[in-house]
């Protein structure tokens, strides 16, 4: 029985948008923090006979710092929730255009620009790169800075601008990202940038700490497998590179197709064409017969 030819059509982005969850304040954690500050105030009061009012002063200073940080987190959470609400409407061409327009109105905000670039990238990758390059990282929150760097670095890698991607990858810090999925994406982008610019051994160590088959990483699995292809190839583990390529073909056939383009190393391009061929997704060339 002939294998069914797989389509190279892009996945419907509305599927991923439907899965977006609005960020919410973690009230249990807030209650624990408030309890901790209450203990600090209690200790300050108990130590007053020994250290005068210094204990209460320290408690007051720490409380002000905690309140300031709490307000910062609250504002960032509200901003993120508003952006998620906008993105959820981008389920078709019209909704996408409206979402891009709304996000463009908040062009002074790094988080909004990041979301806008992700939508624009579906049709205009070059414009998405321009948007991300225009973000002033110095004014963005630390976590958002690394989100911008990882997304821009990935776009550079797709465009075979490995050196530019490496400059961004060197600045990304995994310890600043609390979400496992986002951290795995950071690691994948860093690993691919490293493997393509002379640090393949470090890239391999980094990738070994993440399992691409883990369901928690489903949304970034393709990026992780792509990084494996380049990393395993760089450390001369061709069998593992081919296995990663086949896994990538199953996860995102379009990403494999992009690895057959000009600028990719011939060996990797050949590997990608082989994976596409085994899936029946490699376009057949038409042979013209000359008339007699």
PEHU-V748797 format. One record per run of one state. SS is the DSSP state (@ for helix, = for strand, . for the rest). FROM is the first residue (numbers start at 1). TO is the last residue. If there is no record, write none. Layout:
ss = [SS:SS]
from = [FROM:FROM]
to = [TO:TO]
This chain:
ss = [.:@:.:@:.:@:.:@:.:@:.:@:.:@:.:@:.:@:.:@:.:@:.:@:.:@:.:@:.:@:.:@:.:@:.]
from = [1:13:19:27:47:48:52:54:88:93:105:110:121:125:134:137:140:142:159:162:170:174:177:180:196:200:208:215:235:238:252:253:259:266:279]
to = [12:18:26:46:47:51:53:87:92:104:109:120:124:133:136:139:141:158:161:169:173:176:179:195:199:207:214:234:237:251:252:258:265:278:292]
